[in-house]
Amino acid sequence: MSHRFDLASLAAGIAVIVVGVLLLVDQDGGFALSFGVVGALLAAVIGVVLLVSGLTDTEPSQPPPTGPPGADER
């Protein structure tokens, strides 16, 4: 069985861990996070995950057609 490395899943996992650690430190009293900061942080995490998943090509691209236009239409 072959397992493929998925960069988007790795980025999502790391982002969730970072957000969890920040919320844990906030509850411990290390620093104070407001709702606005947490909202912006979650939006940034979602953006990073979407960016990484968009940049990783999971399917090989198809080669360009080599024949004249309309040759494949049958």
N, C-alpha and C positions, 0 to 999 in steps of 0.2 A: 504494500500500500504506500503510495507516494503522497506526501503532504507538501503543499505549496506555501511559501512564505507570503503572508498578506500584510503589506505595509499599512494599509488603512486600519486593520484590526489592531495592529501594534500601536499606532498613533492614538486610536480611541482608548485602548487600555491604559496607556501611559497618561493620557489626559484625565481619565476618570480617577486614576490613582492620585494625581497631583491635586485635583479638586477635592478629593476626599481628605487628603493630608491637610490642605488649607482649611477646610471646615473643621477638622479635628483640632488643629492648633487654635482656631478661633474659639471653639468651645472651651478649650483649656485656659484661655485668657492670654495667650501669647500676643495676639493683636486683635483688633476689632474690624470685622467685615460688615459693611452695610448691605442692604438689599440691592442697592444699585451696583455695588462692586461685584457681588455674587452674580447678578444678572449679566453684567458685562463679561465676567469670566466665563460663564456658561456659553454665552454667544461666541466668544473667542474659541472655546473648545469645539463647539459645533462647526465653526468655520474652518478650523484646522483639520478636523476629521473629513469634512467635505472636500477641502482642497487636496488633501493627500489621496482620498479615494478617487478624485477626478484626475489626478496626475498619474496614478498607477493604471496601466493598461492591462486589463485582465484577459482580453480576447485579442488574438493576433489580428492585425489589420489585413484587409483583403488587398491583393495586388491590383493595380489599376488595369482596366480592360485593355487588351492589346489589339483588338480588331477594330474595324470601322464602326462608327456610331450606328446603333440599331442592329448590330449583327447578332446579339444575344436574344433579341425579342422574337420568339417563335411561338 
